[in-house]
Amino acid sequence: MFDKPSSERLPLSSLIFIGLIAVASVAGATVLGARPLDPHEAAGVFPPWWGREASLLAASDAGAVLAVGTLPFIVIVRTPHADAPARLRAAGALFSIDPGRVAPCAA
């Protein structure tokens, strides 16, 4: 029956680590739950440091560009082939998500 003094708290590094785990869990669940439903259409999330022009150029290699998000590294494409997510990854996208999930971001 040893009680900690009430003045003892978790160190800041522990709180940061716990916060990073929480953010990674939420982000992972979001990405996994947002997989494209239609294999002909997907939103590619390109590296943020690429910029709008580089992301557009890479996405156009994957298929017809339908829209660009307000974040310039998210590009929605459509392809006649049933492999839009794979084509986006081959073009340099970090991952692909369902375009309906980025509709509020579409410009």
C-alpha positions in Angstrom: 0.0 0.0 0.0 2.5 2.5 -1.2 1.0 5.8 -2.5 2.8 8.0 -5.0 3.1 11.6 -3.9 0.6 13.7 -5.8 3.4 16.0 -7.1 4.9 13.2 -9.2 3.8 13.3 -12.8 4.7 11.6 -16.0 7.7 13.0 -17.7 7.1 15.1 -20.9 8.8 12.5 -23.1 6.3 9.8 -21.9 3.4 12.1 -22.7 4.8 12.8 -26.2 5.3 9.1 -26.8 1.8 8.3 -25.7 0.4 11.1 -27.9 2.4 9.8 -30.9 1.0 6.3 -30.4 -2.5 7.7 -30.3 -2.1 9.7 -33.4 -0.5 6.8 -35.3 -3.4 4.5 -34.3 -6.0 7.0 -35.4 -4.2 7.7 -38.7 -3.7 4.0 -39.4 -7.3 3.2 -38.8 -8.4 6.1 -41.0 -6.2 5.0 -43.9 -7.2 1.4 -43.6 -10.9 2.3 -43.4 -10.6 4.7 -46.4 -9.4 2.2 -49.0 -10.9 3.0 -52.5 -14.2 1.2 -53.0 -14.1 1.6 -56.8 -10.8 0.1 -58.3 -11.2 2.5 -61.3 -11.0 5.7 -59.2 -8.8 6.6 -56.3 -7.3 9.6 -54.5 -3.5 9.4 -54.4 -1.7 11.0 -51.5 1.7 12.1 -52.8 4.6 13.3 -50.6 3.8 16.7 -49.3 7.2 18.2 -50.3 6.5 17.4 -54.0 4.2 20.3 -54.5 1.2 20.7 -56.8 2.9 20.4 -60.2 4.9 17.3 -59.3 1.9 15.6 -57.8 -0.2 16.4 -60.9 2.4 15.2 -63.3 2.9 11.9 -61.4 -0.9 11.4 -61.0 -1.4 11.9 -64.7 0.9 8.9 -65.3 -1.6 6.8 -63.3 -4.8 7.9 -65.0 -7.0 10.8 -65.9 -6.9 13.6 -63.3 -10.4 14.3 -62.0 -9.6 16.8 -59.2 -6.9 18.2 -56.9 -7.5 18.6 -53.2 -7.0 21.9 -51.4 -3.9 20.1 -50.1 -1.9 20.1 -53.4 -0.5 16.7 -52.9 -3.8 14.8 -53.0 -5.0 14.0 -56.5 -8.0 12.1 -57.6 -7.6 10.0 -60.8 -9.8 7.6 -62.9 -8.5 4.8 -65.1 -10.2 2.4 -67.4 -8.2 -0.4 -65.7 -9.3 -1.8 -62.4 -6.0 -0.9 -60.7 -6.1 2.8 -59.9 -4.5 2.4 -56.4 -1.6 0.3 -57.8 -1.0 2.8 -60.6 -0.9 5.7 -58.1 1.6 3.9 -55.9 3.7 3.1 -59.0 3.6 6.8 -59.9 4.9 7.8 -56.4 1.8 8.1 -54.2 2.4 7.2 -50.6 -1.0 5.6 -50.4 -4.4 5.7 -52.0 -7.8 6.4 -50.4 -11.4 6.5 -51.4 -12.1 9.7 -53.3 -15.3 10.2 -51.3 -13.2 10.6 -48.2 -11.4 13.6 -49.7 -14.5 15.2 -51.3 -14.6 18.0 -48.7 -11.0 18.7 -49.7 -11.6 18.8 -53.5 -10.9 22.2 -55.0 
